[in-house]
């Protein structure tokens, strides 16, 4: 990685020109979070979320940068915007998620906008006020007002204040609710970019192509800054024949990875993550070193891989090259999560896990977070003592992931236009 860092420094002007060209005249995702694994011998983005839910883990300097970036991002999309509606996830019992929403609301308010939070309550909670909102307590003891989206729509139809901008913080795993299908209010990200439509394989196809272009500039093997993947669809994990298909694809992918390990003199044993091709929150994810492990999955393991968020049945899987993490925080394996607004870096955090090792899925039980300061001159203030020489690479990989997400959304829009 030191050789790559040297080449990035040597070609910094050309890299900046290339990134700016890729971002030019494109409406980039409003916000993203990008998970990055750093093995020491390679580094790669391994997940890109268009509906990030960890704003509460940004440091104070990151939050300051987020306010400026959010103001510019909203006004660039809607000139003169004043009122913003944030549509949140429905799991309002998750108090840390509520803290994320509270911080997101604060960022938008400090950016100069009036903000209302809403979600899809099936039934208004018992503590719902006459003004049709529920007062919910976050993990830090703060209160947020969460409105029913249907009540908000009724108020707008009755002549109430109409938001000019909707920010989705709900990944729409189960599809687009009817109440949003006919909305004329601009929504970012688009409802067509929810997990009911997105494909991780599609996203990483774009990441691979963009990384190859970038690596031509610095003259390095693109594999050192990306990871191999394959999609396997129309699968029932409980069916032996379908598990055999997964195992066959896993065997072929492991051979490809081993070829690269041999080429670069890496003695580690390759491994894979089997994950749901659609969805987030680390659900439906397992590491494997041997295809036989897929064939030998017991019922409990199959059940874990069979159902994702919202009790959605998983039938599409991504086999993704496993990137072991060399990062250690407080003696625990950790990975980097970068936050961006309009593809501008606003900080992030280290996700660490006290119950997992360097080759495991860290986005699972036992995880905790340590804030990562975006300003090098303020590291000490945030208590950050770790080496930050890789920040330049993290930022570039995150920007590439954001550009890939935009390419993905363009493709989704074209598909939607064909079926409309």
C-alpha positions in Angstrom: 0.0 0.0 0.0 2.9 2.4 0.6 3.9 2.0 -3.1 0.3 2.9 -4.1 0.3 5.9 -1.7 3.5 7.1 -3.4 2.0 6.8 -6.8 -1.1 8.7 -5.8 1.0 11.5 -4.5 3.0 11.6 -7.7 -0.1 11.7 -9.9 -2.3 13.9 -7.6 -3.2 16.5 -10.3 -4.2 13.9 -12.9 -6.3 12.0 -10.3 -8.1 15.2 -9.2 -8.8 16.0 -12.9 -10.1 12.5 -13.5 -12.4 12.6 -10.4 -13.7 16.0 -11.2 -14.4 15.0 -14.8 -16.3 11.9 -13.5 -18.4 14.1 -11.2 -19.0 16.9 -13.6 -22.5 17.6 -14.8 -23.8 14.7 -12.8 -26.3 14.8 -9.9 -24.4 12.7 -7.4 -26.1 10.9 -4.6 -27.3 13.3 -1.9 -25.4 11.3 0.7 -23.6 8.0 1.0 -21.7 5.9 3.5 -19.0 3.6 2.1 -17.5 0.7 4.0 -13.8 0.2 3.3 -11.7 -2.8 4.2 -7.9 -2.4 4.4 -5.8 -5.6 4.4 -2.4 -3.9 4.2 -1.7 -5.7 0.9 -4.9 -4.4 -0.7 -7.8 -2.0 0.0 -11.4 -2.0 -1.3 -14.9 -0.5 -0.8 -17.1 -3.4 0.1 -20.5 -1.7 0.6 -22.2 1.5 -0.4 -25.3 2.7 1.4 -27.5 5.4 -0.2 -29.5 5.8 3.0 -26.8 6.1 5.7 -27.9 5.7 9.3 -24.8 6.6 11.4 -24.7 10.4 11.4 -24.6 10.2 15.2 -21.1 8.7 14.9 -19.5 11.7 13.2 -17.2 13.9 15.2 -18.0 17.6 15.9 -15.8 18.8 13.0 -17.4 16.3 10.6 -20.8 17.6 11.6 -19.7 21.2 10.9 -18.5 20.2 7.5 -21.8 18.3 7.0 -23.9 21.4 7.6 -22.1 23.3 4.9 -22.2 20.4 2.4 -25.9 19.8 3.1 -26.8 23.4 2.5 -25.0 23.5 -0.8 -26.4 20.1 -1.9 -30.0 21.0 -1.2 -29.9 24.5 -2.8 -28.1 23.0 -5.8 -31.1 20.8 -6.4 -33.9 23.1 -5.3 -33.1 26.8 -5.5 -34.8 28.7 -2.7 -35.7 25.6 -0.8 -37.0 26.3 2.8 -38.9 23.3 4.0 -37.5 19.8 4.1 -39.3 16.5 5.0 -37.1 13.6 6.1 -38.7 10.2 5.7 -37.2 7.8 8.3 -37.2 4.0 8.8 -40.1 2.4 10.6 -38.0 0.7 13.2 -38.6 3.5 15.7 -37.8 1.3 18.7 -34.2 1.3 17.6 -33.1 4.3 19.8 -29.6 4.6 18.1 -31.3 4.9 14.8 -33.5 7.6 16.2 -30.3 9.4 17.4 -29.0 9.2 13.8 -32.2 10.8 12.6 -32.0 13.5 15.3 -28.5 14.4 14.2 -29.5 14.4 10.6 -32.4 16.8 11.4 -29.9 19.0 13.3 -27.5 19.2 10.4 -30.3 20.2 8.0 -31.7 22.8 10.5 -28.3 24.3 11.0 -27.9 24.4 7.2 -30.9 26.9 7.3 -34.0 24.8 6.6 -37.1 24.0 8.5 -37.3 20.2 9.0 -40.0 17.7 9.8 -39.5 13.9 10.4 -42.0 11.4 9.3 -42.3 7.6 8.9 -44.9 5.0 7.8 -46.6 4.2 11.1 -49.1 1.4 10.5 -50.9 2.7 13.5 -50.1 5.9 15.4 -48.5 5.1 18.8 -50.4 5.6 22.0 -48.3 8.6 22.9 -49.2 10.4 19.7 -50.1 14.1 20.3 -53.0 16.0 18.9 -50.6 17.4 16.3 -50.3 13.9 14.9 -46.7 13.2 16.0 -45.2 10.7 18.4 -42.5 12.0 20.8 -39.8 9.3 20.7 -36.7 9.2 22.9 -33.3 8.6 21.4 -30.4 6.5 22.8 -28.9 9.7 24.3 -32.2 10.7 26.0 -33.1 13.4 23.5 -36.6 13.6 22.0 -37.6 13.6 18.4 -41.1 14.4 16.9 -42.0 11.7 14.4 -45.0 12.3 12.2 -47.1 9.9 10.3 -46.3 10.4 6.6 -50.0 9.8 5.7 -51.0 12.6 8.1 -48.4 14.9 6.6 -49.8 14.2 3.1 -53.4 14.9 4.4 -52.2 18.2 5.9 -50.5 19.2 2.6 -53.7 18.4 0.7 -55.7 20.5 3.2 -53.5 23.5 2.4 -50.8 23.1 5.0 -47.1 23.8 4.5 -45.7 21.9 1.6 -42.1 20.7 1.8 -40.1 21.5 -1.3 -37.6 18.8 -0.7 -37.8 15.2 0.6 -34.8 13.4 2.0 -35.2 9.6 2.1 -33.6 7.9 5.1 -35.7 4.8 4.5 -34.2 2.2 2.1 -37.6 1.0 0.9 -36.7 -2.6 1.1 -40.3 -3.7 0.7 -41.0 -1.4 -2.2 -42.4 2.0 -2.9 -45.4 2.9 -0.7 -48.5 4.1 -2.6 -48.4 7.4 -0.8 -45.1 8.2 -2.4 -45.7 7.0 -6.0 -47.8 10.0 -7.0 -45.8 12.6 -5.1 -44.6 15.6 -7.2 -42.2 16.7 -4.5 -38.5 16.0 -5.4 -37.1 13.1 -3.4 -33.4 12.4 -2.8 -32.3 9.7 -3.2 -35.0 8.6 -5.7 -37.6 6.1 -4.5 -36.4 4.0 -7.4 -33.0 3.6 -5.8 -34.3 1.7 -2.8 -33.2 -1.8 -2.1 -36.3 -3.2 -3.8 -34.5 -2.2 -7.0 -30.8 -1.8 -6.3 -28.3 -4.6 -7.1 -25.0 -4.9 -5.3 -23.5 -6.7 -8.2 -24.6 -3.9 -10.6 -23.1 -1.4 -8.3 -19.8 -3.2 -8.0 -19.7 -3.7 -11.8 -19.5 0.1 -12.0 -17.0 0.3 -9.2 -14.8 -2.2 -11.0 -14.9 -0.2 -14.3 -14.2 3.1 -12.6 -11.3 1.6 -10.5 -9.7 0.2 -13.6 -9.8 3.7 -15.2 -8.3 5.2 -12.0 -5.6 2.5 -11.8 -4.4 3.3 -15.3 -3.5 6.8 -14.1 -1.3 5.4 -11.2 -0.2 2.3 -13.1 -1.2 -0.4 -10.5 -3.2 -3.6 -10.7 -6.9 -2.6 -10.2 -7.4 -5.7 -8.0 -5.3 -4.0 -5.3 -8.0 -1.4 -4.9 -11.2 -3.4 -5.5 -12.5 -6.9 -4.9 -13.9 -9.7 -7.2 -17.6 -10.6 -7.1 -20.2 -12.8 -8.7 -24.0 -12.7 -8.5 -26.1 -15.8 -8.2 -29.9 -15.3 -8.6 -33.1 -17.3 -8.3 -31.8 -19.2 -5.4 -33.5 -21.0 -2.5 -30.8 -21.5 0.1 -32.8 -24.4 1.5 -32.6 -26.3 -1.8 -29.5 -28.6 -2.2 -29.3 -28.0 -5.9 -29.2 -24.2 -5.4 -26.6 -24.5 -2.8 -24.5 -26.5 -5.3 -24.8 -23.7 -7.8 -23.6 -21.2 -5.1 -20.7 -23.6 -4.2 -19.7 -24.0 -7.9 -19.6 -20.2 -8.4 -17.7 -19.8 -5.1 -15.1 -22.4 -6.2 -14.5 -20.5 -9.5 -14.2 -17.2 -7.7 -11.8 -18.5 -5.1 -9.6 -19.8 -7.9 -9.5 -16.3 -9.4 -8.6 -14.7 -6.1 -5.9 -17.4 -5.5 -4.4 -16.5 -8.8 -4.1 -12.9 -7.7 -2.7 -13.9 -4.3 0.0 -16.0 -6.0 0.8 -13.1 -8.5 1.3 -10.7 -5.6 3.1 -13.1 -3.3 0.3 -13.2 -0.7 0.4 -16.3 1.6 -3.0 -15.8 3.2 -5.8 -18.1 2.4 -8.5 -16.5 0.2 -12.1 -16.3 1.5 -15.5 -15.0 0.4 -18.5 -13.3 1.9 -21.9 -14.7 0.8 -24.4 -11.9 1.2 -27.8 -10.9 0.1 -27.5 -9.0 -3.2 -30.1 -6.5 -2.0 -30.4 -5.1 1.5 -28.3 -3.6 4.3 -27.7 -3.7 8.1 -25.3 -6.6 7.7 -28.2 -9.1 7.4 -27.8 -12.2 5.3 -23.9 -12.1 5.4 -21.5 -15.1 6.1 -17.8 -15.6 5.4 -16.6 -18.9 3.7 -13.1 -20.3 3.0 -14.3 -23.5 1.3 -17.2 -24.0 -1.1 -18.0 -27.2 0.9 -19.1 -25.0 3.8 -21.9 -23.7 1.6 -23.1 -27.2 0.9 -22.9 -28.1 4.6 -24.9 -25.2 5.9 -27.1 -26.3 8.8 -30.7 -25.2 9.2 -30.0 -22.4 11.5 -27.4 -20.9 9.1 -29.7 -21.4 6.2 -32.4 -19.5 8.0 -30.1 -16.6 8.7 -29.3 -16.4 5.0 -32.9 -16.9 3.9 -34.5 -13.8 5.4 -33.4 -10.2 5.3 -34.7 -6.9 6.5 -38.5 -6.6 6.7 -38.8 -10.4 6.6 -38.1 -10.3 2.9 -37.1 -13.7 1.4 -33.6 -13.6 -0.1 -33.4 -15.2 -3.5 -30.4 -13.2 -4.9 -26.9 -13.5 -3.5 -23.6 -11.8 -4.0 -20.4 -13.8 -3.7 -17.8 -11.1 -2.8 -14.1 -11.5 -2.3 -13.3 -11.2 1.4 -10.8 -8.5 2.3 -9.3 -9.1 5.8 -8.9 -6.0 7.8 -5.6 -5.0 9.2 -7.2 -2.2 11.3 -7.3 -2.7 15.0 -9.0 -0.3 17.4 -8.8 -1.0 21.2 -7.5 -4.5 20.3 -10.6 -5.3 18.2 -10.8 -5.8 14.4 -12.2 -2.7 12.7 -13.1 -1.3 9.3 -13.5 2.2 8.0 -16.9 3.8 7.2 -16.6 7.0 5.2 -19.5 9.5 5.0 -20.1 11.8 2.1 -22.6 14.5 1.2 -22.8 15.2 -2.6 -19.6 13.1 -2.8 -17.8 15.5 -0.4 -16.0 13.8 2.5 -17.5 14.8 5.9 -15.8 12.3 8.1 -16.8 8.9 9.3 -15.9 6.3 11.9 -14.2 3.0 12.6 -16.7 0.1 13.0 -15.1 -2.3 15.5 -16.4 -5.6 16.8 -15.4 -7.3 20.1 -16.8 -10.6 19.0 -15.3 -11.0 15.5 -11.9 -11.4 13.9 -10.3 -9.8 10.9 -12.0 -12.1 8.4 -15.6 -11.7 9.7 -18.6 -9.5 9.1 -18.1 -6.7 11.6 -21.5 -5.2 11.0 -23.1 -7.6 13.5 -23.7 -8.2 17.1 -20.8 -6.9 19.2 -20.0 -3.9 17.1 -19.3 -0.4 18.4 -17.9 2.8 16.8 -15.1 5.2 17.1 -15.3 8.6 15.5 -12.9 9.5 12.7 -12.0 13.2 12.4 -12.1 14.6 8.8 -9.6 17.4 9.6 -6.0 16.4 10.1 -5.2 19.4 12.3 -8.0 18.4 14.7 -7.1 14.7 15.3 -5.8 15.3 18.8 -9.0 17.1 19.8 -11.1 14.1 18.8 -8.7 11.8 20.7 -7.6 10.1 17.4 -4.1 8.7 17.6 -4.0 6.3 14.8 -2.0 6.6 11.6 -4.0 8.5 9.0 -1.7 8.2 6.0 -4.3 6.1 4.2 -6.9 8.8 4.3 -6.1 9.9 0.8 -6.9 6.4 -0.5 -10.1 6.1 1.6 -11.4 9.4 0.1 -10.6 8.3 -3.4 -12.3 4.9 -3.0 -15.3 6.5 -1.4 -15.6 9.1 -4.3 -15.4 6.3 -6.8 -18.1 4.4 -5.0 -20.3 7.6 -5.0 -19.8 8.0 -8.8 -20.6 4.3 -9.3 -23.8 4.8 -7.3 -24.8 7.6 -9.5 -24.1 5.5 -12.6 -26.3 2.8 -11.0 -29.1 5.3 -10.4 -29.0 6.5 -14.0 -29.4 2.9 -15.1 -32.3 2.4 -12.7 -34.0 5.6 -14.0 -33.7 4.3 -17.5 -35.2 1.0 -16.5 -38.1 2.8 -14.8 -38.7 4.9 -17.9 -39.0 1.8 -20.0 -41.6 0.2 -17.8 -43.6 3.4 -17.1 
